[in-house]
Amino acid sequence: MLELRLTGRDFGQPVLGKIFATINQGDHICLLGPSGIGKTTLLNAIAGLDKTVPDRAVIGRDKLRVGYLFQEHRLLPWRTLSANLRLVGASDREAEILLRQVGLSGYGQYFPDQLSLGMARRAALARCLAVKPDLLLLDEPFASLDPVMASELKALIAGILDSHPNMAMICVTHDGGDAEILANRLWYLDGKPARLQWDDLVGEPGLVDGLLGRLRGLDLTGS
């Protein structure tokens, strides 16, 4: 489906090192690592938003539909939720169905600034789904949400993944609990420059936190 052959990325100093990985249909990957290590940089490279990364470094992306849920909702504030969804190709009926799917039935004529952060993020998720993505990218989707809203959004995303078994997902998070709920595969990014120090299937329930504890305890400077 998608093959990564990144040879590095720097912003005046090295950020990402060599990263080689394959993403298959139905892969639900949680990407973890220390703050500032380059997780969003890697996600942007995969999405094609970093134009300094050559196309040959992300093989197969040109054949995929990609939905990207940013940390900021990035909905157009002067358009209603329905209009935001129509901009990416949804019909009026499809917009209504998608908003209902994310728990926003009846909110189609609301503007983004009339919503709470959690609601706006769900509306942005509906916009991602409107493109019928083969690959769904999520950049810290639960950040700044209170525990109740985060739990609701987590359950919503888990349900969407269950109903789209062929859709792949990469979710940047700091919480091993998110991987327990959402992921069937775990990536751990660390080192200077950062590389994938772990890329494997999620094991038995309850083992992720132990694995993360060991990974976080490694000295990966100069790895």
N, C-alpha and C positions, 0 to 999 in steps of 0.2 A: 504493500500500500504506500509506504513512505520510507525512504532510507536517508539517514543523516550521515553526511561525510564532512563535518565541519572541521576545518583545520585551524580554527582559532578566531578570536575576536578581541580587539583591544580598543581602548579609548585613551590613547597616550601611554597606557601601560596594559599588560596582558590581563584580560578578564576571563575569557574562555580559552581553554586549550583544545586539543583534538578530541572530538566527540563523534563516535561512530555508533549508530543504533538503527534498528529497524522497528517500525510501528506497523502493526497488522490490524486488520478489521477486528473490531470487538475488544481491542486493547484499551483498558481503562487505567491510565498511568497517573499516579500521584508523584509529583516532582517536589522533593524536599531538599533542604540544605540551609546553611546559615544565612542570616539576613545579609543582603548586599553581595552575595556570592556570584550572582549572574543568572538567576532562574528566569526572571522576566526577559533578560537579554536573550537567553536561549529560546524562550517562547516566541519572541518577536522574530528571531531568525527563522524558526520553523514556519511562522505565519507568512513570511515574505515581507515583513514591514521594515526590516533592516536591509537597505539596498546595497550596503557594502558587502553583504554575504552573497556570493555568486549563486545563481540558480542551480549549478551543478552540485552544490553542497547539500541540497534538499531535493532528492530525486523522487519524482512522482507527484510533487505538490501541484503541478500544472493540471493534473487530471482530477483533483479533489475539490470539493466545495468545503471551505473552512469557515466555521463560526468562531468568533473570538469574543469572550466576555471579559472586558477590561475591568480593572479595579474601579475606575470611574464609569458610570453607566454610559456616557457619551451619546445619550439620546438627544435629538435636536429639541431644544427647549421651546421653540416657537411652533412646534407641531404636536398634535395629539399623539397618544400612544398608537392608535390605529394608523395615523398618517406615517409615523415612524416605521411601522411594519410594512406599510404599502411601499415605502421607498426602497425596500430590499426585495420587492416582488410579490408580497402577499396580497391576495385579493381581500375585499372587505370581509367576506365569509371566513377566509383563512385567518385573518387577523383576529376575528372574534373567537375562533377556535383556539388559537395559540394563546391568547390572553386568558381564556378559561383554563387552559392546560397549566398555566403558571399561577393560577389562583387569583386572576385579576378580571374575572368576568364582570362586565358592567363598567369597566374603567376605560373603555376605548376612547372616549371623548375628553379624558383628563389630560392635562399637560404634565410633563415630567416634574416640574417644580411643585406640583400639588401632591406629590407622593412622598412617602417616607423613603429612607435609603434602601430598606429591604424591598419595598414595593418597586422602586426604580430599578433595582438590580434584577428583579424577576421580569420586569418589562424588557430589560436589555437581553435577558436570556431568551425571551420570546422572539426578539428580533434575530438572535443567533439561530434559533430553530427555524425561522422563516426562510432561511436560505437552504434548508434541508441538508445540513452539513454531513459530510463523511467524517470530518474530524472536528471535534469541539475542543477549543482551547479556553481554559478558565484560569485567570490570573488572580489568585487569592480571593475567590468569590465570597468568602465568609468574613473577610476583614471588616472591622468597624461595625459589625452587626452584634446586637445583644444575643445572649445564648439562645433565647427562644427563636428569634428570627433566623439565626444561623442554623439551628436544628431543622427548622421548617424548610429552608432553602436546600439544605443537605438532603433531606428526604425527597424533595421535589426533583433534584438532579438525579438521585438514585433511581427514582421511578422512571424518569425520562430515559436513562441508560438501559433500564430493563426492557422498555418498550421499543428501543432501537438497538437490537443486539449487534448489528453490524457497524454501528457508529463507534469510532475510536474517540478517546478523550485523553487530554493531558491537563492535569489540574495542579497548579502551583499552590502549595500550602505549607504551613509550618507545623501542622497538627497531625501526628501519627494516627489519631482517631479518625481523621478524614479518610485516610488510606484504608482503614478497617472497613469503612462503610462504602466507599466509592470505588476502590481500586482492585484490580486483579494483578497489578504489576507496580513495582516501586522503583523509582529512580532517586538516587541521592547524589547531589552535585556538591563538590567541595574541592579544595586545593587551590594553589596559586601557581599557574592559572587553573581555573575550575575545570574539572572533568567529571564524568559519571563514575563515581566510586562504587556504585551499586546499581545493578540493572537485573532484576529477577522478579519472578512471580511472587505475589503476596502469599505468605505461608498460612499456617493455621491461625485462626482468630486469637488475638492476644499476644502474638509474637512480634508485631510491628514495633511497638514501643521499645522492647528489649533490643531489637536490631538497631533502631535509631540511636539508642543509648550507646551502643558499641561504636557505631559510625561517628557519632559526635565526639567520642572520646579519642579518636585517632588523630595523630599529628600528621596532617597532610600538606604542610607547607613545602612548596617546591615539588609536589607530586606530579 
